[in-house]
Amino acid sequence: MCIKIGIRKNLRYPVLLILCNSLLDIDEIIMKNVKALTLREKLVLFSYYFENNTDQEIGKALNLKGDTVRKIRVRALEKIR
């Protein structure tokens, strides 16, 4: 069982603070939320946070405008939270 206690939004990588009985609970929550993302959302998040690409760089690769990429990234993060 987990209890969400807050989100640190002022960081580049938002941190979800959760009190859980075990690490397995956290893994289950993360995997469930990530699986709910679309392929495009997963690509945008991976490119931005793990490959350190800008929204414009990601947009060029996916044939999207940088602002559209930013919106996709923000919505995906909201889904994960």
Secondary structure as UniProt FT lines:
FT   STRAND          2..8
FT   TURN            9..10
FT   STRAND          15..20
FT   HELIX           23..35
FT   HELIX           39..49
FT   HELIX           55..62
FT   HELIX           66..80
//
